[in-house]
Amino acid sequence: MEYRVLGSTGLKVSAIGLGTWAMGGRWWGPTNDADSVAVIHKALDLGINLFDTADIYGFGHSEKLLRQALSGRRQDVIISTKVGLRWNNKGKVWHDLSPQHITRAVDASLDRLGTDYIDLYQVHWPDPKVPVEKTAAALNKCVEVGKVRCLGVSNLSPEQMAEYREYGRFETCQPPLNLFQRHAEVAVLPFCVQENMGVLSYSTLCRGLLSGRFKKDDEIKETVRKQDPLFGGEAYVRNLAVVQQLKEFAAAYGKTVAQLAVAWVLAHFGLTSALCGARREAQLEENVGAAGWRLRHEEIKKVDEIMTILNE
């Protein structure tokens, strides 16, 4: 496993991190906690030291799973979690980056994670109702009292990141980045490189579309995928044709399409770690199989040519 320094934080993280959104269930359908714990243990065995979660994942369940699985190994890992989405007992979710909520949320995350500090605490989504200055002040306080080591943001534009950085040391960014969703290449990655911010990309396999396991007649059951236009109608059929060509390209190198997708993300200049979710050990082992595969310029160009099918 390769390790990279996360921006200016000083934290050294694995180039492939484990994302735990699906482990929380809820929007991803039924999950098995024993399988999830086994995946986390396998991740440790494979050299992964970065575990990314959020309080909203399974309404706290993913954080609790990390507590269970990482017992006795806290000193060996980097835990990143997020704040900014609230929920009630009826499952309603809304944005809240108020200082009052942040004060409560950080303590709740610490309790669920079973730790007295969070390595990286991230703004999950922007909240236009709360001035950035107030949100940043509350997060800075979390650092000052020792509950948080470093601060970051997720799903923010360069302009929004610049505003946060006026009020504190926000040192990382977490955008979506995969072969089907490349918006981060345009402005987010260049901004992070310029500002020496670490980048943890998510949705590396595009919610499983780049795993190669979907077929045209498959019924899409999970809420997250059913709401995604990439999994619907003519776009879905076209996307599967693209994945098939990518699969054939990867096979020529003895790799899977999932490994190609991970290697493609890791090839981006300024990218620190690609977060990959996994519900079973075999999925995780496949993803980690991309480590060390460095795509050359001509290979990346060929991948881009395959992706042009989307625009035809």
GUMAR-394429 format. One line per field, with one value per residue (C-alpha): residue number from 1; x, y, z. Coordinates in nm, 3 decimals. Example, Ala and Ser with C-alpha at 12.3 -4.5 7.8 and 13.67 -1.06 7.14 Angstrom:
<rs>
nr	[1, 2]
c1	[1.230, 1.367]
c2	[-0.450, -0.106]
c3	[0.780, 0.714]
</rs>
This chain:
<rs>
nr	[1, 2, 3, 4, 5, 6, 7, 8, 9, 10, 11, 12, 13, 14, 15, 16, 17, 18, 19, 20, 21, 22, 23, 24, 25, 26, 27, 28, 29, 30, 31, 32, 33, 34, 35, 36, 37, 38, 39, 40, 41, 42, 43, 44, 45, 46, 47, 48, 49, 50, 51, 52, 53, 54, 55, 56, 57, 58, 59, 60, 61, 62, 63, 64, 65, 66, 67, 68, 69, 70, 71, 72, 73, 74, 75, 76, 77, 78, 79, 80, 81, 82, 83, 84, 85, 86, 87, 88, 89, 90, 91, 92, 93, 94, 95, 96, 97, 98, 99, 100, 101, 102, 103, 104, 105, 106, 107, 108, 109, 110, 111, 112, 113, 114, 115, 116, 117, 118, 119, 120, 121, 122, 123, 124, 125, 126, 127, 128, 129, 130, 131, 132, 133, 134, 135, 136, 137, 138, 139, 140, 141, 142, 143, 144, 145, 146, 147, 148, 149, 150, 151, 152, 153, 154, 155, 156, 157, 158, 159, 160, 161, 162, 163, 164, 165, 166, 167, 168, 169, 170, 171, 172, 173, 174, 175, 176, 177, 178, 179, 180, 181, 182, 183, 184, 185, 186, 187, 188, 189, 190, 191, 192, 193, 194, 195, 196, 197, 198, 199, 200, 201, 202, 203, 204, 205, 206, 207, 208, 209, 210, 211, 212, 213, 214, 215, 216, 217, 218, 219, 220, 221, 222, 223, 224, 225, 226, 227, 228, 229, 230, 231, 232, 233, 234, 235, 236, 237, 238, 239, 240, 241, 242, 243, 244, 245, 246, 247, 248, 249, 250, 251, 252, 253, 254, 255, 256, 257, 258, 259, 260, 261, 262, 263, 264, 265, 266, 267, 268, 269, 270, 271, 272, 273, 274, 275, 276, 277, 278, 279, 280, 281, 282, 283, 284, 285, 286, 287, 288, 289, 290, 291, 292, 293, 294, 295, 296, 297, 298, 299, 300, 301, 302, 303, 304, 305, 306, 307, 308, 309, 310, 311, 312]
c1	[0.000, 0.121, 0.092, 0.063, 0.075, -0.269, -0.214, -0.063, -0.210, 0.098, -0.123, 0.006, -0.285, -0.320, -0.374, -0.689, -0.922, -1.230, -1.559, -1.836, -2.154, -2.304, -2.225, -2.482, -2.764, -3.067, -3.026, -2.825, -3.056, -2.993, -2.644, -2.472, -2.275, -2.054, -1.956, -1.888, -1.660, -1.479, -1.424, -1.275, -1.043, -0.939, -0.872, -0.629, -0.459, -0.422, -0.254, -0.548, -0.523, -0.784, -1.145, -1.403, -1.750, -2.013, -2.262, -2.549, -2.437, -2.700, -2.790, -2.474, -2.452, -2.137, -1.952, -2.056, -1.930, -1.590, -1.577, -1.642, -1.404, -1.116, -1.111, -0.748, -0.624, -0.712, -0.348, -0.292, -0.563, -0.685, -1.058, -1.242, -1.605, -1.844, -2.098, -2.379, -2.676, -2.930, -3.212, -3.508, -3.663, -3.891, -3.595, -3.628, -3.290, -3.195, -2.885, -2.753, -2.408, -2.505, -2.254, -2.510, -2.547, -2.173, -2.107, -2.354, -2.262, -1.888, -1.948, -2.199, -1.953, -1.675, -1.903, -2.015, -1.657, -1.529, -1.241, -1.142, -1.029, -1.123, -0.836, -1.030, -1.365, -1.533, -1.818, -2.041, -2.245, -2.286, -2.564, -2.672, -2.874, -2.565, -2.284, -1.955, -1.782, -2.003, -1.964, -1.587, -1.563, -1.741, -1.518, -1.205, -1.314, -1.328, -0.962, -0.864, -1.006, -0.843, -1.152, -1.041, -0.694, -0.768, -1.057, -1.182, -1.478, -1.682, -1.898, -1.795, -1.700, -1.363, -1.537, -1.696, -1.367, -1.189, -1.443, -1.399, -1.022, -1.059, -1.179, -0.968, -0.729, -0.950, -0.689, -0.874, -1.153, -1.370, -1.537, -1.694, -1.462, -1.499, -1.499, -1.863, -1.843, -1.542, -1.654, -1.381, -1.117, -1.232, -1.190, -1.184, -0.861, -0.671, -0.781, -0.670, -0.332, -0.284, -0.379, -0.195, -0.517, -0.538, -0.804, -1.002, -1.225, -1.542, -1.776, -1.471, -1.680, -1.979, -2.212, -2.106, -2.164, -1.790, -1.778, -1.878, -2.146, -2.459, -2.656, -2.920, -3.212, -3.107, -3.366, -3.223, -3.345, -3.125, -3.260, -2.931, -2.915, -3.288, -3.254, -2.944, -3.007, -2.693, -2.890, -3.202, -3.339, -3.125, -2.842, -2.810, -2.791, -2.526, -2.329, -2.324, -2.182, -1.905, -1.831, -1.807, -1.542, -1.355, -1.373, -1.213, -0.942, -0.860, -0.858, -0.569, -0.362, -0.491, -0.705, -1.077, -1.281, -1.311, -0.932, -0.908, -1.156, -0.952, -0.620, -0.769, -0.869, -0.530, -0.356, -0.483, -0.223, -0.312, -0.529, -0.431, -0.661, -0.943, -1.219, -1.379, -1.675, -1.705, -1.961, -1.764, -1.397, -1.373, -1.486, -1.226, -0.948, -1.039, -1.028, -0.692, -0.564, -0.544, -0.265, 0.060, -0.100, 0.022, -0.158, 0.062, -0.038, -0.128, -0.343, -0.531, -0.584, -0.732, -0.968, -1.077, -1.148, -1.372, -1.558, -1.639, -1.918, -2.116, -2.118, -2.201]
c2	[0.000, 0.347, 0.626, 0.997, 1.309, 1.468, 1.827, 2.038, 1.829, 1.614, 1.305, 1.015, 0.822, 0.518, 0.598, 0.387, 0.458, 0.272, 0.457, 0.338, 0.498, 0.169, -0.003, 0.218, 0.066, 0.296, 0.422, 0.119, -0.162, -0.438, -0.475, -0.734, -0.594, -0.901, -0.864, -0.493, -0.558, -0.827, -0.578, -0.322, -0.587, -0.693, -0.329, -0.308, -0.629, -0.482, -0.167, 0.074, 0.325, 0.581, 0.517, 0.771, 0.802, 1.062, 1.095, 1.072, 0.733, 0.498, 0.772, 0.700, 0.328, 0.346, 0.533, 0.265, -0.008, 0.161, 0.174, -0.199, -0.298, -0.067, -0.155, -0.172, -0.028, 0.341, 0.450, 0.281, 0.459, 0.793, 0.848, 1.111, 1.193, 1.473, 1.712, 1.924, 1.693, 1.636, 1.385, 1.305, 0.978, 0.978, 0.974, 1.333, 1.488, 1.856, 2.078, 2.234, 2.390, 2.608, 2.633, 2.477, 2.169, 2.133, 2.140, 1.857, 1.662, 1.640, 1.493, 1.247, 1.133, 1.095, 0.879, 0.659, 0.621, 0.543, 0.789, 1.117, 1.279, 1.284, 1.306, 1.488, 1.661, 1.777, 2.005, 1.757, 1.997, 2.375, 2.528, 2.863, 2.947, 2.979, 3.231, 3.057, 3.267, 3.117, 2.761, 2.800, 2.946, 2.645, 2.404, 2.595, 2.554, 2.177, 2.189, 2.424, 2.195, 1.885, 1.704, 1.739, 1.735, 1.876, 2.036, 1.981, 2.028, 1.810, 1.894, 2.261, 2.479, 2.656, 2.983, 2.824, 2.664, 2.998, 3.156, 2.885, 2.926, 3.292, 3.183, 2.878, 2.605, 2.397, 2.170, 1.903, 1.862, 1.561, 1.579, 1.305, 1.186, 0.895, 0.826, 0.929, 1.230, 1.446, 1.791, 1.804, 1.807, 2.149, 2.370, 2.178, 1.984, 2.285, 2.495, 2.227, 2.193, 2.570, 2.586, 2.264, 2.104, 1.728, 1.561, 1.253, 1.167, 0.965, 0.764, 0.611, 0.333, 0.561, 0.380, 0.046, 0.132, 0.087, -0.246, -0.426, -0.633, -0.458, -0.584, -0.415, -0.613, -0.585, -0.436, -0.133, -0.161, 0.064, 0.414, 0.582, 0.422, 0.455, 0.831, 0.852, 0.932, 0.735, 0.420, 0.502, 0.479, 0.515, 0.667, 0.344, 0.131, 0.362, 0.362, -0.017, -0.017, 0.215, -0.007, -0.310, -0.138, -0.031, -0.390, -0.516, -0.251, -0.347, -0.718, -0.662, -0.566, -0.851, -0.609, -0.562, -0.258, -0.167, -0.166, 0.051, 0.295, 0.320, 0.354, 0.628, 0.833, 0.781, 0.907, 1.262, 1.515, 1.652, 1.354, 1.212, 0.915, 0.743, 0.633, 0.302, 0.140, -0.235, -0.459, -0.781, -0.872, -0.983, -0.638, -0.470, -0.701, -0.627, -0.251, -0.270, -0.468, -0.133, -0.016, 0.014, 0.025, 0.357, 0.450, 0.606, 0.905, 0.694, 0.461, 0.752, 0.889, 0.556, 0.557, 0.909, 0.788, 0.514, 0.768, 0.981, 0.732, 0.928, 1.233, 1.060]
c3	[0.000, -0.088, 0.169, 0.099, 0.315, 0.340, 0.229, 0.505, 0.790, 0.839, 0.843, 0.632, 0.482, 0.260, -0.109, -0.090, 0.200, 0.317, 0.287, 0.519, 0.383, 0.261, 0.591, 0.760, 0.556, 0.519, 0.164, 0.053, 0.154, 0.411, 0.553, 0.768, 1.059, 1.088, 0.724, 0.775, 1.072, 0.872, 0.589, 0.829, 0.974, 0.624, 0.537, 0.828, 0.710, 0.359, 0.487, 0.478, 0.761, 0.647, 0.747, 0.633, 0.779, 0.875, 1.157, 0.905, 0.768, 0.904, 1.151, 1.350, 1.278, 1.064, 1.339, 1.589, 1.357, 1.338, 1.716, 1.733, 1.455, 1.547, 1.916, 2.027, 1.697, 1.738, 1.738, 1.401, 1.202, 1.071, 1.124, 0.925, 0.991, 0.897, 1.041, 0.901, 0.847, 1.123, 1.149, 1.370, 1.484, 1.180, 0.942, 0.827, 0.734, 0.710, 0.696, 1.017, 1.058, 1.352, 1.639, 1.873, 1.654, 1.593, 1.969, 2.023, 1.709, 1.774, 2.120, 1.980, 1.713, 1.969, 2.180, 1.891, 1.765, 2.114, 2.094, 2.256, 1.930, 1.562, 1.315, 1.043, 1.098, 0.779, 0.681, 0.499, 0.284, 0.277, 0.487, 0.341, 0.653, 0.875, 0.815, 0.740, 1.006, 1.278, 1.154, 1.129, 1.479, 1.626, 1.435, 1.533, 1.895, 1.846, 1.747, 2.030, 2.299, 2.147, 2.020, 1.657, 1.501, 1.153, 0.967, 0.613, 0.384, 0.150, -0.151, -0.159, -0.455, -0.470, -0.381, -0.075, 0.028, -0.003, 0.230, 0.491, 0.471, 0.562, 0.906, 0.987, 0.877, 0.655, 0.504, 0.307, 0.055, -0.026, -0.371, -0.582, -0.859, -1.096, -1.469, -1.499, -1.265, -1.349, -1.239, -0.973, -1.247, -1.369, -1.064, -0.735, -0.789, -0.932, -0.632, -0.386, -0.557, -0.547, -0.179, -0.077, 0.042, 0.071, -0.143, -0.043, -0.337, -0.293, -0.517, -0.686, -0.841, -0.909, -0.667, -0.812, -1.177, -1.239, -1.056, -1.376, -1.204, -1.335, -1.636, -1.850, -1.708, -1.342, -1.108, -0.929, -0.571, -0.356, -0.289, -0.374, -0.718, -0.796, -0.753, -0.974, -1.345, -1.436, -1.345, -1.544, -1.898, -2.208, -2.005, -1.806, -2.122, -2.268, -1.944, -1.935, -2.289, -2.171, -1.873, -2.101, -2.312, -2.000, -1.876, -2.196, -2.174, -1.813, -1.894, -2.135, -1.829, -1.616, -1.415, -1.352, -1.448, -1.079, -1.049, -1.359, -1.206, -0.884, -1.069, -1.290, -0.984, -0.819, -1.132, -1.074, -0.967, -0.625, -0.530, -0.191, -0.137, -0.326, -0.091, -0.187, -0.018, 0.026, 0.191, 0.150, 0.183, -0.180, -0.299, -0.082, -0.199, -0.560, -0.500, -0.327, -0.626, -0.805, -0.574, -0.762, -1.108, -1.242, -1.560, -1.826, -2.036, -2.337, -2.123, -1.974, -2.324, -2.434, -2.136, -2.230, -2.583, -2.446, -2.233, -2.540, -2.614, -2.357, -2.582, -2.908]
</rs>
